[in-house]
Amino acid sequence: MLHGIRCRRGIAYRCHEGGISQQAAAKDDSCDQEGNWTDTCQGCGKCIPWARALYLFAERFRNDFEMLREIGIAMRLHVVALAASLLLAPDAASKEPELGVDPMQTTSTVAGEESVREGALQIGVYDPHNKFRASPHPQIEHVFVYWQELDTRMLAEKISLAGETGRTLMVTVEPYTKAANWRDGGERLFADIAADKFDGEIESSCKAIASFSGEYWIRWGHEMEDATPRYPWARSDPRGYVMAYRKFVDECRKIAPRARFVWSPKGERGLEAYYPGDAYVDMVGLSLWGFEKWDLRWYGQPRGFAQTFREKYRRVEQFEKPVIIAEVGVAGRQAYRRAWLLEMLAMPAGSASFPLLTGLVYFNDKEPYHWPNGYGSPDWRLSASALAELRPVRFSSR
């Protein structure tokens, strides 16, 4: 990141992952990429055009250099050439049906038996429409449940599917309130959990998950540090969250002793305050989205997988736990989506840039929540033809 450039026009831009907001400020005020006000600009580049251009050039050069260093020029060319022949074939692009939405307005690559190798990322999918039901490739089946209104039938179907396909089951337990509007009452949620008022919800959800005979992971109260009205557990109350998370894990372990617990922040600044402690975390999960229109608006150019993931990864590597991307989706033009997929396909576990990264799970659905500033609900889904064209990628052992 560049240093030593000062804002000169009496305007400061507050940079953050969700965008850049402009507000009046004193001369020479500036901000860093994480939204911290500083005396010295660190490259947000919105104050003067040449600073922006220089920053973007430096970032792009650094990203390319690190990628080449970690997988090797020969290996990268091999992967890109092979994956391109599978993903970028003209007939595949021409056969892709319209989804009925504007992809600009609006994960599981492959890892079946023939592609598994030592050091490969585990690949999974959130697949509510069962597009991957017959696919041999995903290794992780992801499902969301509301603990106060548990859909036992849906969960049983996913448990059966995971058993039939030999997939690991990852269940995101969403701790909504018991109010008529599930998002109401968040200010009392943690206290009610401590007062044992949700013990029945803990028991029913953990008991249902524990009925799975295979390996299962439980992800409770995700994206907690992003305090917005979307989730009642996502509040500016880290102490309350930690208490509630520990209570859930302690009680769930009695019912589901084989569970592995995924602590899963969104990846925002300040997430460390919500960390419940090593004894309560088996893996760290993160959420990652590649949205071309957003990139163009706030960064001036499309950003790639590694570039987008790096800032989130740096915030959780301090915990020294295995890291998975618990939700990843890509929305944009064909070239943008293919670039992301190719980069993810080429990323091995234990890479130099992300040594703790062990897996990723694709979110194969339309975004259920509207993005701010009129961006609507991005469509992360891969089309039927795109899914059919995905094939295992062999990596050279050299």
C-alpha positions in Angstrom: 0.0 0.0 0.0 1.3 3.5 -0.8 2.1 6.0 1.9 2.9 9.7 2.0 0.2 11.1 -0.3 -2.0 13.8 1.3 -5.5 14.9 0.3 -5.5 18.5 -0.9 -9.0 19.4 -1.7 -10.7 19.6 1.7 -12.5 16.3 1.1 -11.9 13.1 3.0 -13.1 9.7 1.7 -13.9 7.0 4.2 -12.8 3.8 2.6 -14.2 0.4 3.6 -15.0 -2.9 2.0 -18.6 -2.0 1.4 -17.7 1.2 -0.6 -16.4 4.7 -0.2 -18.4 7.5 1.4 -17.4 11.2 0.9 -17.7 13.8 3.5 -16.2 17.2 4.2 -13.0 17.3 6.2 -10.1 19.6 7.0 -7.3 20.0 4.6 -4.9 17.1 4.5 -7.3 14.7 6.2 -7.4 11.3 4.6 -8.2 7.7 5.5 -6.8 4.2 5.1 -8.4 1.2 3.4 -10.0 0.0 6.6 -11.8 3.3 7.3 -9.4 4.7 9.9 -8.8 8.4 9.7 -5.1 9.2 9.3 -2.8 12.1 8.7 -1.2 10.4 5.7 -3.1 9.0 2.8 -2.5 5.2 2.3 -3.7 5.0 -1.2 -7.5 5.2 -1.4 -6.7 7.4 -4.4 -10.0 9.3 -4.4 -8.4 12.6 -3.6 -6.2 13.0 -6.7 -6.4 11.0 -9.9 -2.7 10.1 -10.3 -2.6 8.7 -6.8 -5.5 6.4 -7.6 -3.9 5.2 -10.8 -0.5 4.6 -9.0 -2.2 2.7 -6.2 -4.2 0.4 -8.6 -1.1 -0.3 -10.7 1.0 -1.2 -7.6 -1.8 -3.5 -6.3 -2.2 -5.3 -9.6 1.6 -5.8 -9.9 1.8 -7.1 -6.4 -1.1 -9.6 -6.8 0.3 -11.0 -10.0 3.8 -11.4 -8.5 2.5 -13.2 -5.4 0.4 -15.6 -7.5 3.3 -16.5 -9.7 5.5 -17.0 -6.7 3.2 -19.3 -4.9 2.2 -21.7 -7.6 5.0 -21.3 -10.1 4.8 -20.0 -13.7 4.6 -23.4 -15.2 1.9 -24.7 -12.9 -0.2 -21.6 -13.4 0.0 -21.8 -17.1 -0.9 -25.5 -17.0 -4.0 -24.8 -14.8 -5.1 -21.8 -16.8 -4.8 -23.6 -20.1 -6.6 -26.7 -18.9 -9.4 -24.8 -17.1 -9.8 -22.4 -20.0 -10.5 -25.3 -22.3 -13.2 -26.5 -20.0 -14.8 -23.2 -18.8 -14.2 -20.8 -21.7 -15.2 -23.0 -24.6 -17.3 -21.1 -27.1 -20.0 -23.7 -27.2 -20.4 -23.6 -23.4 -20.8 -19.8 -23.5 -23.3 -19.9 -26.3 -25.4 -22.5 -24.6 -25.6 -20.6 -21.3 -29.3 -19.8 -20.7 -30.6 -16.5 -19.5 -31.5 -16.4 -15.8 -34.1 -13.7 -16.3 -32.0 -11.2 -14.3 -29.3 -8.7 -15.2 -26.0 -10.4 -14.0 -24.4 -7.0 -13.7 -27.2 -5.7 -11.4 -27.7 -8.3 -9.7 -19.1 -22.1 -4.7 -17.8 -25.5 -5.4 -15.5 -25.8 -8.1 -14.6 -29.3 -8.4 -12.9 -31.9 -6.3 -14.1 -35.4 -6.9 -12.1 -38.5 -6.5 -10.2 -38.1 -9.7 -9.0 -34.6 -8.8 -8.2 -35.0 -5.1 -4.6 -34.5 -4.4 -2.5 -33.8 -1.3 -2.7 -30.1 -0.5 -5.9 -29.5 -2.5 -8.6 -27.2 -1.2 -11.8 -28.8 0.0 -14.6 -27.6 -2.2 -18.3 -27.4 -1.2 -21.6 -25.8 -2.2 -24.7 -24.2 -0.8 -27.2 -25.7 -3.2 -30.8 -25.0 -2.2 -32.1 -25.9 -5.6 -30.1 -29.2 -5.8 -28.2 -28.3 -9.0 -25.3 -30.3 -7.6 -27.4 -33.2 -6.3 -26.0 -35.8 -8.8 -22.6 -34.2 -9.1 -19.6 -36.3 -7.7 -17.5 -33.2 -7.2 -18.5 -31.2 -4.1 -17.0 -32.4 -0.8 -19.0 -30.2 1.5 -22.8 -29.8 1.6 -23.8 -26.5 3.2 -27.3 -25.8 4.6 -28.9 -22.9 6.6 -31.4 -23.5 9.4 -33.4 -21.2 11.6 -33.1 -22.5 15.1 -36.4 -21.1 16.3 -38.3 -22.6 13.4 -36.3 -25.7 12.4 -37.1 -27.2 9.1 -36.5 -30.8 10.0 -37.7 -32.1 6.7 -35.3 -30.0 4.7 -32.4 -30.8 7.0 -33.2 -34.5 6.9 -33.1 -34.4 3.1 -29.7 -32.7 3.1 -28.4 -35.1 5.7 -29.5 -38.0 3.5 -27.9 -36.4 0.4 -24.6 -35.8 2.3 -24.6 -39.4 3.4 -25.3 -40.8 -0.1 -22.6 -38.6 -1.7 -20.0 -38.9 1.1 -19.9 -35.2 1.7 -19.1 -33.3 4.9 -22.2 -31.5 6.2 -21.8 -27.9 7.2 -24.9 -26.4 9.0 -25.2 -22.7 9.5 -27.5 -22.2 12.6 -29.1 -18.8 12.5 -30.2 -17.7 16.0 -33.2 -15.5 15.2 -35.4 -14.3 18.0 -38.9 -15.6 18.9 -40.6 -12.4 17.9 -43.2 -12.3 15.2 -40.6 -10.5 13.1 -37.6 -12.7 13.8 -35.2 -9.7 13.5 -36.9 -7.8 16.4 -35.8 -8.2 19.9 -32.1 -8.4 19.2 -31.3 -6.2 22.2 -32.5 -9.0 24.5 -31.3 -12.0 22.5 -28.0 -12.6 24.2 -29.5 -12.2 27.7 -32.3 -14.6 26.8 -29.7 -17.2 25.7 -27.8 -16.8 28.9 -31.1 -17.2 30.9 -31.7 -20.6 29.2 -34.6 -19.4 27.2 -33.2 -20.9 24.0 -32.1 -24.2 25.4 -34.8 -26.0 23.5 -33.6 -24.5 20.2 -30.0 -25.5 21.0 -31.1 -29.0 21.8 -33.4 -29.5 18.8 -30.9 -28.1 16.2 -27.9 -29.9 17.6 -29.8 -33.2 18.0 -30.9 -33.1 14.4 -27.4 -32.4 13.1 -25.9 -35.1 15.3 -28.1 -37.7 13.6 -25.7 -37.5 10.6 -23.3 -40.4 10.7 -20.6 -38.6 8.7 -18.4 -35.6 9.5 -20.4 -32.4 10.4 -19.5 -28.8 11.1 -21.7 -26.3 12.9 -21.5 -22.5 12.1 -23.4 -20.5 14.6 -24.3 -16.8 14.4 -22.2 -15.8 11.4 -21.1 -12.3 10.3 -21.7 -11.1 13.8 -19.3 -8.1 13.6 -21.3 -6.4 10.9 -23.9 -4.6 13.1 -26.8 -4.0 10.7 -30.6 -4.8 11.1 -30.2 -7.9 8.9 -29.3 -10.2 11.8 -30.4 -9.7 15.4 -27.2 -11.4 16.7 -25.0 -9.0 14.7 -24.7 -6.2 17.2 -22.2 -3.8 18.7 -22.0 -6.1 21.8 -19.0 -8.4 21.4 -19.1 -9.5 25.1 -22.7 -10.5 24.7 -22.0 -12.4 21.5 -19.0 -14.3 23.0 -21.1 -15.3 26.0 -23.9 -16.6 23.8 -21.6 -18.4 21.4 -19.8 -20.2 24.2 -23.2 -21.2 25.7 -24.3 -22.7 22.4 -21.0 -24.6 21.9 -20.9 -25.9 25.5 -24.5 -27.2 25.3 -24.2 -28.5 21.8 -21.1 -30.5 22.6 -23.1 -32.5 25.1 -25.5 -33.5 22.3 -23.2 -33.6 19.2 -19.7 -34.5 20.5 -18.3 -35.1 17.0 -19.2 -31.6 15.9 -16.5 -29.2 14.6 -17.4 -25.5 15.3 -16.9 -22.8 12.7 -16.6 -19.2 14.0 -17.5 -17.2 11.0 -17.2 -13.4 10.9 -17.8 -11.5 7.7 -14.2 -10.3 7.7 -14.7 -6.7 8.7 -12.4 -4.5 10.9 -12.9 -5.2 14.6 -13.8 -8.8 14.3 -11.2 -9.9 16.9 -13.5 -8.5 19.7 -16.0 -11.2 18.9 -13.5 -14.1 19.0 -14.8 -16.6 21.6 -11.4 -18.2 22.3 -9.4 -21.1 20.9 -11.3 -23.7 22.9 -14.5 -22.8 21.2 -13.2 -22.6 17.6 -12.1 -25.5 15.3 -12.2 -23.4 12.1 -12.6 -19.8 11.1 -15.0 -19.1 8.3 -15.2 -16.0 6.1 -17.7 -14.5 3.6 -16.4 -13.4 0.2 -18.2 -11.8 -2.8 -17.0 -10.9 -6.2 -19.4 -8.3 -7.6 -18.2 -6.7 -10.8 -20.4 -3.6 -10.7 -19.4 -2.9 -7.1 -15.7 -3.2 -8.0 -16.0 -0.8 -10.9 -17.9 1.7 -8.8 -15.6 1.7 -5.7 -12.2 0.5 -7.0 -12.3 1.7 -10.6 -11.5 -1.8 -12.1 -12.5 -5.4 -11.5 -10.8 -7.1 -8.6 -9.7 -10.7 -8.5 -10.2 -13.5 -6.0 -6.9 -13.2 -4.2 -7.0 -9.4 -4.1 -10.4 -9.3 -2.6 -9.8 -12.1 -0.1 -6.4 -10.8 1.1 -7.7 -8.0 3.3 -10.2 -10.4 5.1 -7.6 -13.2 5.5 -5.1 -10.8 7.2 -7.7 -10.1 9.9 -8.1 -13.7 10.9 -4.6 -15.2 10.5 -3.7 -14.1 14.0 -5.9 -16.9 15.4 -3.8 -19.6 13.7 -6.9 -21.7 13.0 -7.7 -23.5 9.7 -9.6 -21.0 7.5 -12.5 -21.8 5.1 -14.4 -19.4 2.9 -17.8 -20.4 4.2 -19.7 -18.4 1.5 -18.3 -17.2 -1.8 -20.2 -16.0 -4.8 -19.4 -14.2 -8.1 -21.7 -11.9 -10.1 -20.8 -10.0 -13.3 -20.0 -10.5 -16.9 -18.8 -13.9 -18.2 -15.2 -12.8 -18.3 -15.3 -11.5 -14.7 -16.8 -14.7 -13.4 -14.5 -17.0 -15.3 -11.4 -15.0 -14.1 -12.6 -15.6 -10.5 -13.3 -19.3 -11.1 -9.9 -19.8 -12.8 -8.1 -18.1 -9.9 -9.9 -20.2 -7.3 -9.2 -23.4 -9.2 -5.5 -22.5 -9.3 -5.3 -21.9 -5.5 -3.8 -24.8 -3.6 -4.2 -25.3 0.1 -1.3 -24.0 2.1 -0.4 -21.4 -0.5 2.3 -18.8 0.3 -0.3 -16.1 0.3 -3.0 -17.9 2.3 -1.2 -20.8 4.2 -4.2 -21.3 6.6 -6.8 -21.6 3.8 -8.2 -25.2 3.6 -11.4 -24.9 1.7 -14.2 -22.8 0.1 -18.0 -23.2 -0.3 -19.8 -21.7 -3.2 -23.1 -19.9 -2.5 -25.2 -21.1 -5.5 -28.2 -18.9 -5.1 -29.5 -15.4 -5.6 -28.5 -13.0 -2.8 -31.5 -13.0 -0.3 -30.6 -9.5 1.0 -30.5 -6.2 -1.0 -27.1 -4.6 -1.3 -26.9 -0.9 -0.4 -26.9 2.1 -2.9 -29.5 0.5 -5.2 -27.4 -2.6 -6.2 -30.3 -4.9 -5.6 -29.8 -8.7 -5.0 -26.7 -10.0 -6.9 -27.2 -13.3 -8.6 -24.4 -15.6 -7.6 -25.9 -18.7 -9.4 -23.9 -20.5 -12.0 -26.1 -21.5 -14.9 -27.0 -25.1 -15.7 -24.6 -25.2 -18.6 -21.8 -23.6 -16.6 -22.3 -26.2 -13.9 -22.2 -29.0 -16.5 -18.9 -27.7 -18.0 -17.1 -27.7 -14.6 -14.7 -30.6 -14.4 -12.0 -31.8 -12.0 -8.7 -30.0 -12.6 -5.5 -32.1 -12.3 -2.6 -30.4 -10.7 1.0 -31.3 -11.5 2.9 -32.8 -8.6 6.0 -31.0 -9.6 
